[in-house]
Amino acid sequence: MKFRPFVLHLILVVNFFLFSISEAHAQAPEKSSSSEILQKLRKLNVLGSVLYIAAHPDDENTRLITHLSNEKLYNTGYLSITRGDGGQNLIGPEIREELGIIRTQELLQARRTDGGVQFFTRANDFGYSKNADETFNIWDKEQVLADMVWVIRKFRPDVMITRFPPDERAGHGQHTASAVLAEEAFTAAADPKRFPEQLKHVQVWQPKRLLWNTGVWSFGSQAEFDKYVDKLLKVDVGGYNPLLGQSYGEIAAASRSMHKSQGFGAAASRGTSIEYLQHAKGDKAEKELLEGINTTWARVKGGDKVEKLIQKAIDTYKPTEPATIVPALLAARKELQKLPDSPWKQLKTEAINELIQDAMGLYLEVTATDFSAAPGQALAFNIEAINRSATPVTINTVNYSFAAKDTTLQKQLAHNDPVKYSTTIKLPATMAYAQPYWLRRPGTLGMFAVDGFEDIGKPENDPAAVVTFSLTVAGEPLTATVPVVYKRTDPVEGEVYRPFVVTPPVFVNVGEGVYMFADQEPKQVNVRVKAGKANVAGKVSLDLPKGWKAEPATIAFNLQAKGAEQNVAFMITPPKGQHEAQLKAIATIDGKNYSYSLDEINYSHIPAQTTFPDASAKIVKLDLKKNGEKIGYIMGAGDDIPTSLRQIGYDVTMLRDSDMRLNYLQQFDAIILGVRAYNTIDRLKHHQPALMEYVQNGGNLIVQYNTNHALVLPNVGPYPLKLSRDRVTVEDAEVRFLKPGHPVLNTPNKITKKDFDGWVQERGLYFPNEWSSEYEAILSSNDPGEPARDGGLLVAKYGKGNYIYTGYSWFRELPAGVPGAYRLFVNLISLGKHNGSGNATKSSMK
């Protein structure tokens, strides 16, 4: 992937929190309660649709989506322009593509909670931008617009709603861009001259209106909002749904709380809650969101008979005997099939088929005996089918998407009598690996590469394998398709599900994502070879650029069992002079090369994710001198800086709660606080005196960025400083030296402007904008058209030691192997080994 340099490596994540939805529920077959069946039944007679549009995961208004989907019963979608790859991660070390995978799954869990449908475009969240022009310089605007038009033409929303306005009030360039694009897509979707290649698969579509979901936040003050509020459309989203047993505020909070990687756990609300909508384009609504739009079956020619049969099912529904509605549903489906083809016909047919299964308590499950298999591998599958109603059901055939023929059963499913059997099938050699479709081939900084229309807009891959049951229900045909999943029984959690995936036959995981060579000494590179299937033998080698040498050239491996591992080690010698390159690990089996690593992401609130990034690592020979050896590290929200520092020879100790005492801390040449430590570690408010005493006694404390929201104590430094939202988002923005003679720019490494070349995603974020005169501002930078931001690196003498506060994005630059970032960060660490620039005496704020 041709993105800004980013480390992909094997991560088996330790769960830090107890989440409300466990992995055991993530892929389990859906089982609807009687009240949920009635809710779905009522939705069958509503033919309205709404598409909500914003830039990122967590931008959506879950209260409005919940209300529209569950109270109004509209087909409600959320189109997130990006997958949130450029954000921060509160629950672990994953960033960039891995974070995008996590946030994709969090959005899907949110939609399962609030009843919405999820869509994406090919746009990549490259990080914070300050205006739409900056965003469109990186995104391919026409491609993103095409994707939005495609989603609109397929989903066919009656109304579109944006979260943000198309101007600077949106507060983020990608936010603004999402609204600008929504306005253009609103018109373009109806124009046959725009993206005509799509019209082989979809028809043009014109939504009735476009609105902006505004609020007090978009006005200068409450008083200004109050002057304008009568011109806005108002929707009360605070209702209570007795069938679901919750208010929409309660459901919305559970949905919002799925965004755990962003720390967006939300409190439930009950009672009246007003959302405000401002007209943007199309016909203006005066009282109702879908005003002037027929949301009954009358909008479909001949749909009146379908509506009457569904209403009959609603009127005669018995909560204790839901299967009694099956004949009415079958009759409604039969009438539906007589209607001309249309998106509503397809959508409601699928909904009726699912509802028939729900009403009968029809449980169909296919599980693999392993969560993964390689193409060509034979694997056992377990099938369970049970009809928990008196409605007659017969299984006729079972079709495996990964097998050449159907299995004819002709098996009647008697009431509450399960049918269970197993079969072994050899997977086709042509089955595709389960790599997320948007990561299958390199894209650009702003766009993922996606081929063909079939994947555009989809949140994730289709299941790797599905099984289709051909049934007869009460004399009528019914087709039910279920994904193949893996299931195990955990002694604590019980049944635990995860997706079934198809994998390469062998993996080669390079030990680190970046190897830093601070001198000419060889460095050991470890490679773990892992079998994706049984009986894998061959050799592994490293592909290196000219000037780099590996010993030995190849190493043989022989793995008899699937999952078996063999660790091999190469000694890599760098060339002279500073140099950056990539190495790639290659496993060769029977003359065929494989260069896939294995990356597993396991968090309890989302399904387990398995991907296969390139088995590569960045290798950097840099000109580096360093002072000091021992570092104490306090992990905050999560970052890879400790690993990066070990790469250049530091002895890094992860500090525990019990370590926070002066006599223990004094052994360290520097103590470093990870990103957002003062936002995420409540105990720091108790440990702050020990840290300050460590500095007073000659220690060197480096504090990385925190947000100004929800600090665990009001003062993070020994002298006053005020955090802000100031940031420099352009990664190649000029950096100016305010104190060119200061030790951090000269000792032990002479820092020059070249050390700020090759930075990724940004310069820094959440800089202080006010500080007392004890602090010295070392660097200055700013985005185009903005004032200088001088608060990114502040150094203060405190007693015998040094306190450093820095908002520069070390957590991105060091794992990305940026040489200049290493040189400057080493200087920060080394500051405790020489005199600072003198004590300041005043405490007035700058």
C-alpha positions, 0 to 999 in steps of 0.5 A, spaced: 500 500 500 503 506 497 501 510 504 505 514 508 510 509 511 506 505 516 508 499 520 504 492 520 506 487 524 503 481 528 499 483 534 495 479 538 492 484 543 490 483 550 484 486 552 484 492 556 477 493 558 470 488 559 466 490 553 459 489 553 458 485 547 463 479 547 466 475 541 461 470 543 456 474 540 459 477 534 458 472 529 453 467 532 446 466 528 441 471 529 435 469 534 430 474 534 425 474 540 417 474 539 417 482 540 423 483 535 419 479 530 413 484 530 418 490 529 420 487 523 413 485 521 411 492 522 417 494 518 415 490 512 409 495 510 414 501 510 417 503 504 421 509 506 429 510 506 434 515 509 441 516 507 446 519 513 452 522 510 459 524 514 466 523 514 468 518 519 466 512 523 463 516 530 461 522 526 454 519 525 448 521 529 446 514 532 440 517 536 437 520 529 439 513 525 436 509 531 429 513 531 429 513 523 430 505 523 426 503 529 420 508 530 419 511 523 421 504 520 425 507 514 431 503 511 436 507 514 443 507 512 450 511 514 455 512 508 462 514 512 466 517 507 472 513 510 474 508 515 477 512 520 484 510 519 488 516 520 485 517 527 488 515 534 486 508 538 484 508 545 484 501 546 491 498 543 497 500 539 494 499 532 494 505 527 493 506 520 490 500 516 489 496 522 485 501 526 481 502 519 479 495 520 477 495 527 473 502 526 470 498 520 468 493 525 466 497 530 461 501 525 458 494 523 457 493 531 453 500 531 449 498 525 447 491 528 445 495 535 441 501 532 438 497 525 442 501 520 445 499 514 453 501 513 456 503 507 463 506 505 467 509 499 474 508 497 477 514 500 482 513 505 483 517 512 489 520 511 489 524 518 486 531 520 486 536 515 483 543 516 479 545 510 476 541 504 481 544 499 487 540 503 482 534 503 481 534 495 488 535 494 489 528 497 483 525 495 481 523 488 475 527 489 471 524 482 472 517 485 469 519 491 464 522 488 463 516 484 462 512 490 457 516 493 453 516 487 453 509 486 451 508 493 445 513 492 443 509 486 443 502 489 440 504 496 435 509 493 434 514 499 428 518 499 432 523 503 439 525 504 442 528 511 449 530 512 452 531 519 456 537 517 455 543 513 459 545 507 464 550 510 469 551 515 463 550 521 465 543 520 471 543 523 475 538 519 477 538 512 474 531 511 468 533 515 467 539 510 469 535 504 463 530 506 458 535 505 460 538 499 460 531 496 454 530 498 451 536 495 454 534 488 452 527 489 445 529 490 444 532 483 449 527 480 445 521 482 440 523 477 444 525 471 445 520 466 451 523 464 454 523 470 458 516 471 454 513 465 458 506 466 454 505 473 448 505 469 449 498 466 448 495 473 443 501 477 438 506 475 439 514 476 436 516 482 433 523 485 432 523 492 427 528 494 431 533 499 438 534 502 438 536 509 443 538 514 443 535 521 445 542 525 445 544 532 447 549 537 454 547 536 454 550 529 451 557 531 456 562 535 451 562 541 445 559 544 442 566 543 443 566 535 441 559 535 434 561 538 433 566 533 434 561 528 431 555 531 424 556 528 426 555 521 429 548 522 425 542 521 425 538 528 425 531 530 423 528 537 428 522 537 427 521 544 421 516 544 420 509 547 419 502 543 416 497 548 417 492 543 425 493 544 424 495 551 428 501 550 428 508 549 431 510 542 436 514 547 438 508 550 439 504 544 443 510 541 448 510 547 449 502 546 450 504 538 455 510 540 459 506 545 461 501 540 466 506 538 471 504 543 477 505 539 475 512 539 473 512 547 466 514 545 462 510 550 456 514 551 451 515 557 443 512 555 438 518 555 431 517 556 425 522 554 424 528 549 430 529 545 430 534 539 434 533 533 434 539 528 435 539 520 436 545 516 434 544 508 440 544 503 437 542 497 431 539 493 423 540 496 423 543 502 419 539 508 415 544 513 413 538 518 416 531 516 422 529 514 419 524 508 414 530 507 411 529 500 413 522 499 409 516 499 412 510 504 406 505 503 406 500 498 402 504 494 408 507 491 409 500 488 404 498 482 400 493 484 403 493 491 396 494 495 395 486 495 402 485 498 400 490 503 394 487 505 397 480 506 402 483 511 397 487 515 393 481 516 399 478 519 400 484 523 393 483 525 393 476 527 400 476 530 400 471 536 407 473 540 406 466 543 405 462 536 409 467 531 409 461 526 402 462 525 404 468 520 408 464 516 402 462 511 400 470 510 408 471 509 408 466 504 402 469 500 405 476 501 411 473 498 407 470 492 404 476 490 410 480 491 414 476 486 408 478 481 410 485 481 415 488 476 423 488 478 425 493 483 429 495 489 423 495 493 421 488 491 428 485 492 429 488 499 422 486 501 423 479 498 429 478 502 426 481 509 420 476 508 424 470 507 428 472 513 422 473 517 419 466 515 425 463 518 425 468 524 417 466 526 419 458 525 425 459 530 428 455 524 436 455 526 441 453 520 448 453 522 454 451 518 461 451 522 468 449 520 472 445 525 478 450 524 477 458 523 482 458 517 484 453 511 488 454 505 486 453 498 486 446 496 485 443 503 480 438 506 476 441 512 470 438 516 464 442 516 458 441 521 451 442 519 445 443 524 438 445 522 432 445 527 425 447 526 422 450 532 415 450 530 409 446 527 410 449 520 412 443 515 419 444 513 423 440 508 431 440 506 431 439 499 438 440 497 445 443 500 449 447 496 456 449 498 459 455 495 466 452 495 464 445 492 462 442 485 455 439 487 449 440 491 448 435 497 441 432 496 438 430 503 430 430 502 430 431 510 424 433 513 425 437 519 420 435 525 418 440 530 424 441 535 428 435 532 435 437 530 438 434 524 446 434 525 451 431 520 458 432 518 461 432 511 469 433 509 470 438 503 476 439 499 477 447 498 478 449 491 485 451 489 482 457 486 479 460 493 481 467 494 485 469 501 480 473 506 484 479 505 480 486 506 478 487 499 480 495 500 487 492 502 488 487 496 493 491 492 497 498 493 493 504 493 495 512 494 495 516 500 488 518 499 485 512 496 484 505 496 485 501 490 478 497 489 477 493 482 470 493 479 463 495 482 461 489 486 465 491 492 464 499 492 460 501 498 461 495 501 463 495 509 467 488 508 468 482 504 463 477 503 463 471 507 469 466 505 464 461 504 457 460 504 452 454 504 445 455 501 439 451 503 434 449 499 427 448 503 420 447 502 416 451 507 408 449 508 409 447 500 412 453 498 420 454 496 424 458 501 432 459 500 436 460 506 444 462 505 448 462 511 456 464 512 460 458 514 463 460 521 468 457 526 465 455 533 469 453 539 466 452 547 470 456 551 470 454 559 469 461 561 465 465 555 461 458 553 460 458 545 465 463 541 464 465 534 469 467 529 469 468 521 472 463 517 477 465 513 481 462 507 489 463 508 495 462 504 499 456 506 505 459 509 506 465 513 513 469 514 512 474 520 518 479 520 520 480 528 519 488 527 516 493 523 522 497 523 529 495 524 534 501 525 541 501 525 545 506 529 552 504 527 555 499 522 554 493 526 550 487 524 543 486 527 539 480 527 532 479 524 528 474 526 523 471 522 517 466 524 515 461 519 508 459 520 504 453 517 497 455 514 496 448 512 499 441 514 506 438 511 509 445 508 516 445 507 521 449 503 526 455 504 525 462 507 530 468 504 530 476 505 530 480 499 534 486 500 536 492 496 543 493 494 548 494 499 545 490 504 547 483 506 544 477 509 547 471 512 545 466 511 542 467 504 537 462 505 534 457 511 530 451 510 524 450 514 519 443 514 513 444 518 509 438 519 502 440 522 498 446 521 499 452 525 507 449 527 512 454 527 519 455 526 523 461 528 529 463 523 534 468 524 538 472 519 544 477 520 543 483 516 549 488 515 547 495 513 551 499 508 555 505 510 552 512 510 544 514 512 540 509 508 532 507 508 530 501 504 525 495 505 526 488 506 521 482 504 521 475 507 519 470 502 518 463 503 519 458 497 514 452 496 515 448 490 518 453 486 512 458 488 514 464 493 509 467 498 510 473 502 505 474 507 505 475 514 499 473 519 496 479 523 490 477 527 486 483 531 482 480 537 478 485 541 472 482 545 467 487 542 468 486 534 469 479 530 476 477 530 480 479 524 485 476 520 489 479 515 495 478 511 500 484 510 506 484 506 511 480 510 516 486 509 519 491 514 523 498 513 530 498 514 534 504 516 541 506 517 542 512 520 547 517 523 545 517 530 549 518 537 546 517 544 547 518 551 544 514 557 541 507 557 535 506 561 528 509 560 522 508 564 516 508 560 509 509 562 504 507 557 498 511 555 493 510 550 497 505 546 503 506 542 509 502 539 515 507 541 518 502 547 519 497 541 522 503 537 527 505 542 529 498 544 531 498 536 536 503 537 539 500 543 535 503 549 533 498 555 526 500 556 522 498 562 515 499 562 513 502 569 508 499 573 503 502 579 508 499 584 514 502 581 512 510 582 517 511 588 523 516 587 528 511 589 526 506 584 525 512 578 532 515 580 535 509 576 532 511 569 536 516 565 529 518 562 522 517 564 517 518 558 509 518 558 506 515 552 500 518 548 494 521 552 497 518 559 494 524 562 487 522 559 487 515 560 491 513 567 487 516 573 493 513 577 497 519 575 494 524 579 497 520 585 504 519 582 505 526 579 508 528 585 513 522 585 514 524 577 516 531 579 520 529 585 524 525 580 525 531 575 527 536 581 533 531 583 536 531 576 531 526 572 529 527 565 521 527 564 518 527 557 511 528 556 508 526 549 501 529 547 495 529 551 488 532 549 485 538 553 479 534 554 478 530 561 485 530 564 486 527 570 489 533 573 489 540 572 496 541 571 501 536 567 507 540 568 511 543 574 509 550 571 503 552 568 501 551 561 495 550 557 493 545 552 489 547 546 487 543 539 492 547 535 496 542 530 500 542 524 497 537 519 501 538 513 507 533 514 512 537 510 510 544 513 516 548 515 519 547 521 523 553 524 528 553 530 527 558 535 532 556 540 538 554 535 543 553 540 539 549 545 542 542 547 536 539 544 538 541 537 545 540 538 547 534 543 549 529 541 546 529 534 546 536 530 539 537 528 538 540 521 532 542 517 533 535 513 531 531 520 524 534 518 524 530 511 520 524 510 515 525 516 508 522 516 501 524 516 502 530 520 507 534 524 504 534 531 497 535 535 494 538 541 500 543 542 500 548 548 498 555 546 500 558 553 505 557 557 509 560 563 516 563 562 520 557 565 518 553 558 523 555 552 519 553 546 524 550 541 521 549 534 515 553 530 511 550 525 504 552 522 500 549 516 499 554 510 495 560 512 495 559 519 499 563 525 506 560 528 505 554 532 510 554 537 508 550 543 510 543 540 516 542 544 517 546 550 523 545 555 523 547 562 529 546 567 526 544 574 530 543 580 536 539 577 532 536 572 528 537 565 521 537 564 519 536 556 512 537 553 512 535 546 506 535 541 510 532 535 507 526 533 513 521 535 508 515 536 507 516 528 514 518 526 518 513 530 514 506 528 515 509 521 522 509 521 523 516 520 531 518 521 530 525 523 525 523 528 529 518 532 535 523 532 531 529 535 528 524 540 534 521 542 536 528 544 530 529 548 532 523 552 539 525 552 538 532 555 538 529 562 546 527 561 548 535 560 546 541 562 540 545 560 539 552 557 539 555 564 533 556 569 528 561 568 525 565 574 518 568 572 511 564 572 507 569 568 503 565 562 506 567 555 
